[in-house]
Amino acid sequence: MVSVALYDTLGVPAVRHIMQQTAMPVVVVAGDKLATVLEVAPDCPDLRLIVCLDEDVYVAPRRGWRA
């Protein structure tokens, strides 16, 4: 497993690019960054799991995603 930093300060396009180029299967994210990851998730075919570190966050699974 390799750790890759997502530079969200560069915007959504940068997050999308990093996730696509690294073929990232798992993302661990803080709750305040979850919306960005969910926005780019459909464009990242290798992404299989999003782990949110905040306890009070629930996102209903999208089609093709398992809860």
C-alpha angles and dihedrals in degrees: 000000000000126000115226125186118227108215098209091169086076090059139248095304090059092049090049091049094049093047093048096044094049094044086227111200097183132035124191109198142172116242094252090059097044095094091058093051092046090051094056098034095092089058093053109076094181094056110109106159138030115194116195116201095206118093098212099057124102124171120185111236117257123229108291093022124104122217 
